[in-house]
Amino acid sequence: QVQLVESGGGLVQAGGSLRLSCAASGRISSFNFMGWYRQAPGKQREFVASITSVGSTNYGDAVKGRFTISRDNAKNTMYLQMNNLKPEDTAVYYCAGFTSTGSGSWGQGTQVTVSS
């Protein structure tokens, strides 16, 4: 099974930017669907953004216009560019990938903290 590892989280002031990376131990081209999710303390995991194998993207309402998801199959890495960050974006961010058979892989998460 392909392992996923997130990186790029950290502490940033409101209005700032971060870029998260999700590096795979194998080919991400095996994933029909990849996405970013987040979970804030005391809240359920929330959908952030997704990208398909053909590059179609989708975003949660809370991040539309501020976040951009992309994938580089040659580098086996998915990214999440986060701009104009808000304190409510504070959460642990997870990446995930799913194959056509529904088999999924999740990363361990990376903390993003936005100070006001």
N, C-alpha and C positions, 0 to 999 in steps of 0.2 A: 504494500500500500504506500502511496506517495505521502510523504510527511510535509507539513507546511509549517513555516516559522515566520512569525511577524517581527518586524523591527521598525524603528523610526518614531516610536512614541516618546513622550516627554512632557515637560511643563512649558507652557507658552501663555503669553498674555492675550486677552481678548483682542480680536482683530488680527492676530498673527496667523501664521501658516505652518503646517507640518506635512510631510509626505511619509506615508506608511508604505512599507514593502512587505510582500508575502512571498518568500522564497520557497520553492518546492524542491524536494529531494529527487524528483523525477520530472518527466515531461508534463507540463501543465496542459499541453495539447490533448491530453487524455481526459481533461475535464470539459464537459459540455457547458457547464455553468460554474462560475466562480463568483463569490460575493464577499462583502464585508458586513459584519454585524457588530453591534456594540451592546454593552450591558453596564448600566450605571448602578451604583449601590442601591439596593432595595427595589430595583425595577427589573422587569422582564427583558430578556434579550430582544433587541430591536434591529430590524433590517435597515441597512444603510445604503448599500449600492450593490449592483450585480452587473456582470458582463458575460455574454455567451461566447462560444467558440468562434462565432462569426463577427463578434464585436458589437453586438447590440447591448445597449446599456439601459439601466433602470435605476432610479434613485428614490429613496424615501423622501417624503414631503419635507421633513425637517432639514434636509441637507441640499435640496435642489438648488442649483445656481451657485453653490459654494464649494461642493466637493466634486471631484472628477475621478472616475475609476478607469484604469487602463491595464492592459496586460502585454507582456513581451514574451512571446512563446520562445524566442531564441535564447532568452535569459532565464526562462522558466520562472518568471516573477510577475506578480500582480502588484499594482500600486493603487494608492488612494491619496490623491492630492487634496488637502483640506485647507481652504482659504477662509478668511474672515471668521475665524473660530470664535465660538461663544462659550460662556461658562457651562451652558446646558449640553455642550458637546463632550463634557468630561465623562469618561467611561473607559472600560476595557474594550479594546477593539479586537475582534477576531476575524480571521479570514477562513474561508471554506471553499472546497471544490467538490463538485459532484459529477460523476460519470453518467453516461447514458443509461446504465443499469440501476442508477440510484445510489450507488456506493459513494459515500462521502468521506472527506478528510477535513479535520479542523486543526487550526493552529492553537497554540497555548495562550495567545492573547498578548496585547501590548497596551500599557496604560497611557492614556492621553488625559492631561489635566490642563484646563484652561482657567486662568485666574482673571478675576474682574478688575 
